[in-house]
Amino acid sequence: MLRVAVVGSGPSGCYTAQSLVQQESGVRVDVLDRLPCPYGLVRYGVAPDHEKIKSLQNNLRAVLRHDRVRFLGGVRVGPGGVPVARLGELYHAVVYCVGAATDRRLGVPGEDLPGSWSATQFVSWYSAHPDSVDTGFLRDARSAVVIGVGNVAVDVTRMLARGLTELRPTDMPQAALDTLAASRVSEIHMVGRRGPSQARFTTKELRELATLPETGVALDPADLAADPGYADPSGLPTPQRRNVEVLRGWAETPPRSAARRIHLRFFLRPVELLAERGRVRAVRFERTAPDGHGGVTGTGRYEEIEAQLVLRSVGYRGVPLEGLPFDAATGTVPNRFGRVLREGAVLPGTYVAGWIKRGPTGVIGTNRPCAKETAASLLEDAPALRKRPVPDDALPALRAAGADPVAWAGWESIERAEAELGASLGRAVVKLPDWPSLLRAARP
């Protein structure tokens, strides 16, 4: 029997496990995760009000309940946990599906002022990630600036504009729900350094902004006119052309009166976050212009936008895992078709899939072919991998290495506790927001 460990239970990890057991009957897979809960960004990254996308958990659940797949939560790999070298001794092969764990930074003065956060920190808070803390995101905030024009930027913009009625049916933790419901933020500026025809959000996400109750969408005609693709979208790829068509429709419609306003801004590059009394008070932007080669150039003209809350959403980046090679330029583990490379040579029995393999690109579904490619490489190597003796069951050795795994039954216990919490609050399922409550539920 070929014994494989998959590190990470998000989509890339689950799809890798699925590909392995579907293609080879003689393989058993342990899916390890640092958290006691499975599903990765589907649980902790998808916006609470996106129930259709969150329902993907049902598909991932089927993978983790396969009779040759075992979920082991609460298992840290690397510093403070099971060393990478030891994990490699316990399995014929290890596939790392650890994603891209940190955010890209703006690299401008004032970025670390109180009131300035990464969008991921904000998402983790309202998604009940156990590592998150309530850092007073909305304290005294009346105006917010979201830097970035991708789907995550749209998500956090939308969550800032949602009211209690729309948020109450979600699984958002109660403390975050109460804070957002009491928010005084009435002006939200979503800002991109390039033009509307180059924005990275999907049309479906964009359209949602105009459906929010008590919220209007405003556009600056000067931003739109500066983009040649906006004036003539006929030559744009279909996704960008549809975005432009939506924006053109909004620009031609008089804005309605509303309690909150979302301002979509383009051709503005952040150059500094300005402070007042030790906190963010505004963001200073330089106006940019198309450079004729798909990028932008500075114009030397500047503009300030008031904000007591700034959320940057300018991309993710992989981080090194002790014991594995790492390409700092790309933020990925060097690999060939998923086989990890050290100085150009294949590292036997060591594989990657997902963002740590290819970089933080694509949507959830992009992980499926990526995982299949890695699984195919691993199974091609299987005859050689099987020659090395490994334990029939790695669980005792994992415990001896300091791990205290949460089995699938423990996760089901967490699910029951979250349903009970929701019922006690007059809501549906409500997530447990911290490590102590999760572990108490997992091990009643």
C-alpha positions in Angstrom: 0.0 0.0 0.0 1.3 3.4 -1.0 1.1 5.8 2.0 0.8 9.5 1.2 0.6 12.6 3.4 -1.1 15.7 2.0 -0.3 18.8 4.0 -3.3 21.2 3.8 -7.0 20.4 3.6 -8.1 23.3 1.4 -9.2 22.7 -2.2 -5.7 21.9 -3.6 -5.2 19.4 -0.8 -8.6 17.8 -1.1 -8.3 17.6 -4.9 -4.9 16.0 -4.6 -6.2 13.3 -2.2 -9.2 12.8 -4.5 -7.0 12.4 -7.6 -4.7 9.9 -5.8 -7.5 7.6 -4.6 -9.4 7.8 -7.8 -6.4 6.9 -10.0 -4.8 4.2 -7.7 -6.6 1.7 -5.5 -3.5 0.8 -3.6 -3.0 4.2 -2.0 -4.0 5.6 1.4 -3.9 9.3 2.1 -3.6 11.2 5.4 -4.7 14.8 4.9 -3.0 16.9 7.6 -4.0 20.5 8.6 -2.6 22.9 11.1 -6.2 23.9 12.0 -8.7 21.5 13.6 -11.1 22.4 10.9 -10.9 21.3 7.2 -11.5 23.2 3.9 -8.9 26.0 4.1 -9.9 29.1 2.3 -13.4 27.7 1.5 -14.1 28.0 5.3 -11.9 30.9 6.1 -11.6 33.0 2.9 -14.9 32.8 1.1 -17.2 35.7 2.2 -20.0 34.6 4.6 -22.7 35.9 2.3 -21.5 33.7 -0.6 -23.4 30.5 0.4 -23.2 29.0 -3.1 -19.4 29.1 -3.1 -19.3 27.9 0.5 -21.4 24.9 -0.4 -18.3 23.6 -2.1 -17.5 22.3 1.4 -20.0 19.5 0.6 -17.8 18.3 -2.3 -14.6 18.5 -0.2 -16.4 16.7 2.6 -17.0 13.7 0.3 -13.2 13.5 -0.4 -12.3 13.6 3.3 -14.8 10.9 4.1 -13.5 8.5 1.5 -12.6 5.1 3.1 -8.9 5.5 2.0 -8.6 9.2 3.1 -8.1 10.2 6.7 -8.4 13.8 8.0 -5.9 14.7 10.8 -6.5 18.3 12.0 -4.4 20.3 14.5 -1.1 18.9 13.1 1.5 21.6 12.6 4.3 20.7 10.1 7.6 22.5 10.4 8.8 24.7 13.3 7.0 24.0 16.5 5.5 20.8 15.0 6.4 17.7 13.1 9.7 18.4 11.2 9.5 18.1 7.5 12.3 15.5 7.5 10.4 13.4 10.1 7.2 13.6 8.1 9.1 12.3 5.0 10.2 9.2 7.0 6.6 8.3 7.9 5.1 8.3 4.4 6.2 7.1 1.0 5.4 10.6 -0.3 4.4 14.0 1.0 2.4 16.6 -1.0 2.5 20.2 0.4 -0.6 22.2 -0.4 0.0 25.0 2.0 -1.2 27.9 -0.1 0.2 31.4 0.0 0.1 32.4 3.7 0.9 36.1 3.6 -0.1 39.3 1.9 1.8 41.5 -0.5 2.7 44.9 1.0 2.3 48.3 -0.5 5.8 49.4 0.5 4.8 53.0 1.3 5.3 55.2 4.3 2.5 54.9 7.0 1.5 51.4 5.9 1.8 50.1 9.5 -0.2 52.8 11.1 -3.1 51.8 13.3 -6.2 51.6 11.1 -4.2 50.1 8.2 -4.6 46.3 7.7 -4.3 43.7 5.1 -7.6 42.5 3.6 -6.7 39.0 4.8 -6.6 40.1 8.4 -10.1 41.6 8.0 -11.4 38.5 6.2 -9.9 36.2 8.9 -11.7 38.3 11.6 -15.2 38.1 10.1 -14.6 34.5 9.0 -13.7 33.4 12.6 -10.2 32.2 11.8 -8.8 31.1 15.2 -5.5 33.0 14.6 -7.4 36.3 14.1 -7.9 38.9 16.7 -10.3 41.8 16.9 -7.9 44.7 16.5 -10.6 47.4 16.4 -10.9 47.5 12.6 -13.9 49.8 12.6 -13.1 51.9 15.6 -14.2 55.5 14.9 -14.2 54.7 11.1 -16.5 56.7 8.9 -14.7 56.4 5.6 -12.7 53.3 4.3 -10.3 52.9 1.5 -9.8 49.4 0.0 -6.7 49.3 -2.2 -7.1 46.7 -5.0 -9.6 45.8 -7.6 -9.8 42.0 -7.4 -12.5 39.7 -5.9 -11.1 39.9 -2.4 -11.3 43.7 -2.6 -14.9 43.5 -3.8 -15.7 41.0 -0.9 -14.4 43.3 1.9 -16.1 46.3 0.2 -19.3 44.5 0.2 -19.0 43.3 3.8 -18.4 46.9 4.9 -21.6 47.9 3.2 -23.8 45.1 4.4 -26.3 45.6 7.2 -27.5 43.4 10.0 -30.5 42.0 8.0 -28.2 40.6 5.3 -25.4 39.4 7.7 -27.5 37.8 10.4 -28.3 34.6 8.3 -24.6 33.9 7.7 -22.2 31.9 9.8 -20.2 35.0 10.8 -19.1 34.9 14.5 -21.4 37.0 16.7 -18.8 39.5 17.8 -18.0 40.4 14.2 -21.7 40.5 13.3 -22.4 43.0 16.2 -19.4 45.1 15.2 -20.3 45.3 11.5 -24.0 46.0 12.3 -22.9 48.9 14.5 -20.5 50.3 11.9 -20.6 54.0 11.0 -18.7 53.6 7.8 -20.7 55.4 5.1 -18.1 56.1 2.4 -16.1 53.2 0.9 -13.5 53.8 -1.8 -12.2 50.8 -3.8 -9.1 52.0 -5.6 -6.9 50.5 -8.4 -3.7 51.8 -9.8 -4.7 50.8 -13.4 -7.8 51.3 -15.5 -11.3 49.8 -15.3 -10.5 47.5 -18.3 -7.6 46.0 -16.4 -9.5 45.3 -13.1 -9.2 41.7 -11.8 -12.7 41.3 -10.3 -15.2 39.0 -12.0 -18.4 40.5 -13.4 -20.6 38.5 -11.1 -18.8 39.9 -8.0 -18.9 43.4 -9.5 -22.6 43.4 -10.2 -23.4 42.4 -6.6 -22.2 45.9 -5.5 -25.2 47.5 -7.1 -27.7 45.2 -5.4 -26.8 46.1 -1.8 -29.6 47.7 0.1 -29.2 51.3 1.2 -26.0 51.5 -0.9 -25.2 53.4 -4.0 -22.2 53.1 -6.4 -20.4 56.1 -7.7 -17.8 56.4 -10.5 -15.4 59.3 -11.4 -15.8 60.2 -15.2 -12.1 61.2 -15.3 -11.0 57.8 -14.2 -13.1 56.1 -16.9 -12.1 58.5 -19.7 -8.4 57.9 -19.2 -8.8 54.2 -20.2 -8.7 53.5 -24.0 -10.3 50.1 -23.2 -13.2 51.7 -21.5 -13.9 54.0 -24.5 -13.8 51.1 -26.9 -14.1 47.7 -25.2 -14.6 45.7 -28.4 -11.0 44.5 -28.4 -11.0 43.4 -24.8 -11.1 39.8 -23.6 -14.7 38.7 -22.7 -14.3 39.0 -18.9 -12.9 42.5 -19.1 -15.4 43.6 -21.7 -18.3 42.5 -19.5 -16.8 44.4 -16.6 -16.6 47.6 -18.7 -20.1 47.1 -19.9 -21.4 47.0 -16.3 -19.3 50.1 -15.4 -20.6 52.0 -18.4 -24.2 51.2 -17.5 -23.6 52.5 -13.9 -21.8 55.7 -15.2 -24.8 56.5 -17.5 -27.3 56.1 -14.6 -27.8 59.0 -12.2 -26.6 57.9 -8.7 -29.5 57.2 -6.2 -29.5 58.6 -2.7 -28.4 56.1 -0.1 -27.1 55.7 3.4 -23.8 54.4 2.1 -21.7 55.0 -1.0 -19.2 52.8 -2.7 -16.8 54.8 -4.9 -15.0 52.9 -7.6 -11.7 54.7 -8.4 -9.0 53.9 -11.0 -5.6 55.2 -12.1 -4.6 56.0 -8.5 -1.4 54.6 -7.0 -0.9 54.8 -3.2 2.2 56.7 -2.2 1.7 57.4 1.5 -0.8 56.8 4.4 -1.2 60.0 6.4 -1.7 60.1 10.2 -3.6 62.1 12.7 -3.3 61.4 16.5 -1.3 58.3 15.7 -3.9 56.7 13.4 -4.6 56.7 9.7 -6.6 59.8 8.6 -6.1 59.6 4.8 -4.3 58.0 1.9 -2.3 60.0 -0.6 -2.4 58.8 -4.2 -0.6 59.7 -7.3 -2.6 59.9 -10.4 -1.4 57.4 -13.0 -1.9 57.1 -16.8 -1.6 54.3 -19.3 2.0 53.8 -20.6 0.9 52.2 -23.9 2.4 48.8 -22.9 -0.3 47.5 -20.5 1.1 49.3 -17.5 0.8 52.7 -16.0 3.2 55.6 -15.3 3.0 58.4 -12.7 1.8 61.8 -13.7 3.1 63.9 -10.7 -0.5 64.8 -9.7 -1.7 63.8 -6.3 -5.0 63.3 -4.5 -5.9 62.5 -0.9 -8.9 60.4 0.2 -10.0 60.5 3.8 -10.0 57.2 5.6 -9.9 56.0 9.1 -9.8 52.4 7.8 -7.4 51.2 5.1 -7.5 47.6 3.8 -4.9 46.5 1.2 -5.8 43.8 -1.2 -2.9 43.6 -3.6 -2.2 39.9 -3.8 -0.8 37.0 -1.7 2.6 35.5 -1.4 3.9 32.1 -0.4 6.2 31.7 2.6 9.2 29.3 3.1 8.6 26.1 4.9 11.6 24.9 6.9 13.2 21.9 5.2 11.9 22.7 1.7 13.6 24.7 -1.1 12.0 28.1 -1.8 12.1 30.6 -4.7 12.0 34.0 -3.0 11.4 35.8 -6.4 8.2 33.9 -7.1 7.1 32.9 -3.6 6.8 29.3 -4.6 8.6 26.0 -4.0 10.6 25.1 -7.2 9.1 22.1 -8.9 8.6 20.3 -12.2 5.0 19.0 -12.7 4.7 19.1 -8.9 7.9 17.3 -8.1 9.9 19.4 -5.8 13.4 20.5 -7.1 16.4 21.3 -5.0 19.1 23.0 -7.1 17.5 21.6 -10.2 17.4 18.0 -8.9 14.2 16.2 -8.0 13.7 15.7 -4.2 12.4 12.1 -4.0 9.0 11.7 -2.4 8.3 15.4 -2.1 5.6 17.2 -4.1 3.6 20.4 -4.2 0.2 21.5 -5.4 -1.9 24.7 -5.4 -0.6 28.2 -4.8 2.7 27.1 -3.3 3.3 25.3 -6.6 2.2 27.8 -9.2 1.8 31.1 -7.3 -1.5 32.8 -6.1 -3.4 32.7 -9.4 -6.7 31.4 -10.6 -10.0 30.6 -8.8 -10.9 27.6 -6.6 -11.5 25.4 -9.7 -8.0 26.1 -11.0 -6.7 23.8 -8.2 -8.3 20.7 -9.7 -6.1 20.3 -12.8 -3.1 21.5 -10.8 -3.7 18.7 -8.3 -4.3 16.1 -11.0 -0.9 17.0 -12.5 0.9 16.5 -9.2 -1.0 13.3 -8.4 0.0 11.9 -11.9 3.7 12.7 -11.2 3.5 11.0 -7.8 1.8 7.9 -9.1 4.3 7.7 -11.9 7.1 7.6 -9.3 5.2 5.1 -7.1 7.2 2.0 -8.0 10.4 3.6 -6.7 8.6 5.2 -3.7 7.1 1.9 -2.5 10.6 0.4 -2.0 11.2 2.5 1.1 9.8 1.0 4.3 7.3 3.2 6.2 5.0 2.5 9.2 1.6 0.9 8.4 0.1 3.7 10.4 1.9 7.0 11.0 -0.5 8.2 13.7 1.5 6.8 16.7 4.7 8.4 15.4 2.9 11.7 14.8 1.7 11.7 18.4 5.3 10.8 19.6 6.5 13.9 17.6 4.1 16.1 19.7 1.0 16.2 17.5 -2.4 15.7 19.0 -4.6 15.2 15.9 -8.2 16.1 15.6 -9.9 13.2 13.8 -12.9 13.5 11.5 -15.2 12.7 14.5 -13.7 15.7 16.3 -14.5 18.0 13.3 -18.1 16.7 13.3 -18.3 17.6 17.0 -17.2 21.1 16.1 -19.9 21.3 13.5 -22.5 20.2 16.1 -21.3 22.8 18.5 -21.5 25.6 15.9 -25.1 24.5 15.1 -26.0 24.6 18.8 -24.4 28.0 19.2 -26.4 29.4 16.3 -29.6 28.0 17.7 -28.9 29.6 21.1 -28.5 33.0 19.3 -31.6 32.6 17.2 -29.4 32.3 14.1 -28.3 29.4 11.8 -24.8 27.9 12.2 -22.4 30.4 13.9 -18.7 29.7 13.8 -16.6 29.2 16.9 -14.1 32.0 16.7 -11.0 30.9 18.7 -8.7 28.0 19.5 -10.0 27.2 23.0 -13.6 26.9 21.9 -12.7 24.9 18.8 -10.6 22.4 20.8 -13.1 22.1 23.6 -15.7 21.3 20.9 -13.4 18.8 19.2 -12.6 17.0 22.4 -15.7 17.2 24.6 
